[in-house]
Structures are given as structure tokens and as C-alpha cells.
Amino acid sequence: MNYWSAENATEAYIKTMKMGKRANEPDVAEFISAIAAGNNAQLMVVACAEAAGSTIQGLIAASHQTGGRLICIVKGIEELHSSKQALSSDANQVEFVVGNAQTLLSNDYKSADLVVIDCNLENHEGILGAIQTEREKSTIVLGYNAFWKDSWVWSRLNSHLLPIGEGLLLMRIAGRSVNGGGKNGGHGGNKGGRPSHWVVKVDKCTGEEHVFRIRSPGGRVVRA
């Protein structure tokens, strides 16, 4: 994830809307898809509280744009069967893993460059805490269903809670092997180590929410 592709982000966003059959009401899945594709994520791991749904569909669309792998962690066999049934033929594009999300993310998927967590998981705070250490590369962490949760409050990182869907938590975690182990990895591998952050603006006339990624200094603004 060493560059931002507005084209990938746009294509994934549109594909996700079509998959969800939502013509005028974009949801959190579209934004997650755009962030994953725009950052050219190559290993995407999502931990679901229940059966996989629209968020996985968004990441499937993103994987089409980036050519990356998509791993879905579910807690049991029942959730696995429900997920495959819900996704139908799209389930073949997902690598399902049954197990403890905290353990798997800490040990098996340290090299993931995008991690998505359902904050309805009972141990979601433990999962978020575990993935903040010993990352092999810079990682973008997204937590959906984050409203009314304390995850974004206690995070020691530069986290943002975006008013999208039921709340979308965004964090960036530095990896030890990014650009020679430099601290700039915590900003998603931007060229030249320039920091970036996300800004949400609400159109007062239409009520529409617009999310921008801003690079500084001298960075351009890209609408996601």
C-alpha cells in the first residue's frame, strides 16, 4: 500500500453499490471498499461478529481492483455456513477461517495491510489492542458498528471515528519493516513519508456526507 488510487477507489465503491442494489443510499460497505481499493490492499482480513454480509461484499469488490487476498474470520461453523449461504457464488472469492480473531490476527496475519473488525464482537477491544503491536507492515484498521463503543476513545493511535453507517473507526498502525522501519509507515506508506488524515464534511443543503483524505504538507485532497 504505497500509493492512493482514486480510480480503484471509485470502481470498488460503484461495484459495491451495485452488489448491494442500493441506488441512492451508500452504506459503510462502500466506504470500506473504497478505502481498501484506493490503498491497493494486498492482504485484507475481516473479523465478523456474525455471518458475513455487505462488508465482505465491499471487500470482494476491492479485491477485484487490487488483486489482493481476502480472509474472513468467523467464530464458529454455524457462522461459516451462514456466510457462505449469504454470499452464494461470491463465497468462492473469500478464504474463510474459523477461530479466535485476536489470536489469528496476532500470529497468522501480521502482514495484513488492511484489517476490518466488527465492533459488535465481544472482545473487539482486545483485538484492536493486539494488532497495535508487532505489525510486519503498515496497517490500516477499520472498525464498523463503532458508535457507542469505547474503542476509539482509548486508542493510543491517531484514530478517527467517522459518522458513516453505525460508526466507522479508522486507525493507522506503523509496521516495523515499512520503508526501512521508519516511523512514517504509520501513515499508510505515503510517498515521501507525508502524513495524511481523514476529514468528514456534511452538505448542509442535501445532508450528504463526504469523506476526504488529506495529505500534508502540499498534499492534494482526494474524495473517497
N, C-alpha and C positions, 0 to 999 in steps of 0.2 A: 504494500500500500504506500507507494512513494509518489503518488500524484492524484489529483482530483479530476475526474472525467465527468463533465456536465452532460455529455451525450449519453454515457452509460446510465447516469442517474435518471435522466429523463425517460430513457427507454424502459428501464426497470419499473419506474413509477407508473408509466402508462400500462405496461403489461400486467402489473399487479391490480390496477383498477379494472382491467378487462377480466382478469381471472375471478375477481370478487363481484363482478357485474354491478359495480357502483358507478353510475354515470356522473353524479354531481356531489357525492359525499365521500371524499377521501378520508381514510382512517389511518391509524398508526402503522398498519402494514405497509402502506405506500411509502411512508417516510423512512421506515426501516429499510425497505427495499432500495430506495434511492441512496441512502447513506452507504449501504453495503456496496452497491454497484459503483457509485461515484468514487469510492475509495479503493476500488479494484480489489476487494477482499478475496483472498485465495483459499482461506480455510475459515468457514463460518460455522459456529457451534451455537445451538439454541437449546436452552433448558426449559421444558414445558411443565406447567403445573398439572395440566390435564392432557386431553388429546390435542394433537397438533391442529392448528386452524389457519386463519388468514395470515398470521405472521410467517408461518412456514411457506405459504404460497408466495408471499412477497420475497422471501429469500430464495425460493426456486427461480423466480424471475430474475433476481440479481445474479444468481449463479449462471444463468444463461448468458448474461452480459460479460461476466468476468472469467468464466470457465473454471471457477473455483469449486471446492468440495463443500457439501452441506451436511453437517452432522446434527441430528436431533436426539437429545437425551430425554427419555421418558422414565418414569419411576417404576413402572410395572408392565406386565404382559397385557393387562386389560387396556391400558393407555396405548400400548403399541398397536393392538388390533383396531382400536377405535380410530387411531391416527391414520392407519393405512386405509381404513374404510372411508374416512372423511376425505382423504386426498385422492382416492381412486387411482387412476393410472399415474398421477403425478408422484405417488409414493415411491415409484421406482427411481426417482431422481434424488432421493434422500437416503442417507445412511443412518438408520435408526440404531440407537444403543440403549439398552435397559440397564439402569444402575443409578448410583448416587452421583448427582450432578457436581457436588462440591469436590468429591474425590476424583472424578474423571477430569474435571477442568484443571485441577491442581497437578495431576500426574500425567494424564494421557494427551491433553490438548493444550500444553503450554505454548505451542507455536501458533495457536489460533490468532488471527489478526482481527477477527470480529466475534464477539461473544454477546448473545442476546439472552436475557433472563426474564422469565415471567415472575414478577414481584409477588404474585399470589402463592408462590412456593413457600412452604412453612419456614424453610431455612435460607430464604433468599439473601438475608444479610450476611450469613456465614459464607454463602457462595461468593458474594461480592467482595467480602473481605479476603477470601482465599486467593482470588485471582489477581489481587493487587500486588502479589509478591512473586518473585522468580519467574517473570514472563520472559520467554526467549526472544520476543519481538514486540514492537509497539502494538498495543491492542486497543481497539475501540469497544467499549462496553455499553450496551443499551439495555435498559430495564423498562419493560412495559407494564401497565397496570400499577404505576408507581405513586399515584395520588393516595394520600392518607397513609403512606408508608414513611418510615424514618430513614430509609436508605440514603437519600440524597443529603440529609442533614448531617449524618455522622461521617460521611465520606471525607477522607483527608485530601482527596484529589480535587482538581478543578472541575467539579461536576455541575451539570445544568439540568434543571427539571423543566421540560418543555410542556406547555399546555396542549398536548396533542393526544387525542383519544382519552384514555383513562390515566394519562400522565406518562411521559416518556423521559426516562433518566438517561443522560448522556455523560460518559466519562471517557477519558483517555489515559491509558497506563503506559508508562515507558518500559521498553524492553531492554535487556542488558546487551543485546547484540545488534542494536539499531545504529547504523552509521558509526560503527566502531565503539559502541557502548556509550555514546554521548547522551546527555540528558534531553536533547532535542527530540528523541524518539517519542516522548510523551505527548507530542503534538501531532501524532499521526503520520510522521515521516514526511512533512512538508519539505519541499526543496529549500536548501539553504537554512534549514532549521527554523524557519519563521513560524511563530506561534499562531494559532487560529482559535476562534471561538464561535459559538452559535448564537444568533440573535433571532428572537421571535417578534414579529410585528403584526398587529391586528388592524385590518382595514376598518375604520370607523363607519364607513358607509355600508359595506357589504357584510362585515363580520368575519371575513375570510382571514385565516391565519397564514402568514408567510414566514418560512424559516430560511435564514441566510447563514452561510458560512463565511466568516470574515478572516482574512489573513492580514497580519500586520508585521512590520510597517510596510506601507506601499502596496499591500495586497489587494486583490480585486474581490468583489463581492459576488458570490455565486448563489443563486436561488436553488434550494433543494426542493 
